[in-house]
Amino acid sequence: MRNQLARIPSRLTAIALTLAITGCGGGGGENDSSNSNPPTPTPPPEPTQPVFPAKVVTKSNDWQLLWQDEFDGTEINTEYWQFEQNCWGGGNNEKQCYTNRTDNAVIEQGSLHIIARKETFTGPAVQDDSPDYNENITNTLPYTSARLRSKGLKDWRYGRIEVRAKLPQGQGTWPAIWMLPTDYVYGGWAASGEIDIMEAVNLGAASDASWAQSGDIETRVHGTLHYGGSWPNNVYSGQDFLQDGVKPWENFHTYAVEWQEGEIRWYMDDIHYATQTSDGWYSQYTNDSGVVVIAEDTAPFNQDFHLLLNLAIGGSWAENVNEKGIDSSLTEAKMIVDYVRVYQCSKDIVTGKGCETVSDEAILVEGKQP
């Protein structure tokens, strides 16, 4: 059941573009209807002189818990999550097949374990929602993993989405906590947007950041928006972040976004490190007359989005940075999720405004315009 907050105007729901849809998000977007797999954009550009906020801010008491999964049961709750099952490669040339096996996703000791394993596996060659999905047309890849999503079960517009997780370590790993639109109101990826709450690649590998010193290892996480037109006319903007001395694979950390009308903010352990506003994003689509137009107001981040949790192996981002490729000794990697919590702003549930948790150290990401 969807959260009954403000709904998209009905005249926009008629917009439908059968264009290729992919995404960053640790393994691509949904509803791919193309025979080709568009490449993942390169990661957001690095600052030449990085400034990483360190101020912890206190979350507003006006955030009201709306939905949660504490993973306290013995099995993954199928009223909350569905499994994608494919060997598509995410549109990014990733090396994992996604399965619904307990070998790849299981509840243990009050946490969700998403497990990537080095093993040859054969499964459907295209993404689950593609009109070309056919279990008899297969692909074989050298790893397995899991990608869970709440599509069709739970989705939201505006709020605070908070996930506490321990990330995997190793060259070639690509964990992601992210969101995609449920109805693709403005057309194919990324015209209808994508919100990457947290992505990380190759944690623990030698850092190739332009500002890294010899011996530095990769510890950054990334928060990113994808928007603009449908691929290949999409763009993205985001910010990387690290905490001094923190290795995200050693302990649990809390990754969050606060999303309100016209603004999205990113947090790690209650450190507000980045903000993007509608002044720096846009959506363009082709109207019924065949004219490319810019959607009004705060599109595309003014519609219902659902949540995805996954662990990819390899792909066009992970394999092309840090130590390059996939570590040949990588036989197993885990992303362990302690909880997922979604809050709504009790001050204004329609716009999500009034509960802002803001630091003056946070970086305002410039974004892009058409």
Buried (B, 14 or more C-beta within 10 A) or exposed (E): EBBEBBEBEEEBEEBEBEBBBBBBBBBBBBBBBBEEBBBBBEBBEBBEEBEBBEEEBEBBEBBBEBBEBEBEEEEBEEEBBBBBBBBBBBBBBBBBBBBBBBBBBBBEEEBBBBBBBBBEBEBBBBBBBBEEBEEEEBBEBBBBBBBBBBBEBBBBBBBBBBBBBBBBBBBBBBBBBBBBBBBBBBBBBBBBBBBBBBBBBBBBBBBBBEEBEEEEBBBBBBBBBBBBBBBEEBBBBBBBBBBEEEBBBEEBBBBBBBBBBBBBBBBBBBBBBBBBBBEBBBBBBBEEEEEEEEBEEBBBBBBBBBBBBBBBBBBBBBBBBBBEEBBEEBEEBBBBBBBBBBBBBBBBBEBBBEBBBEBEBBBEBEBBEE
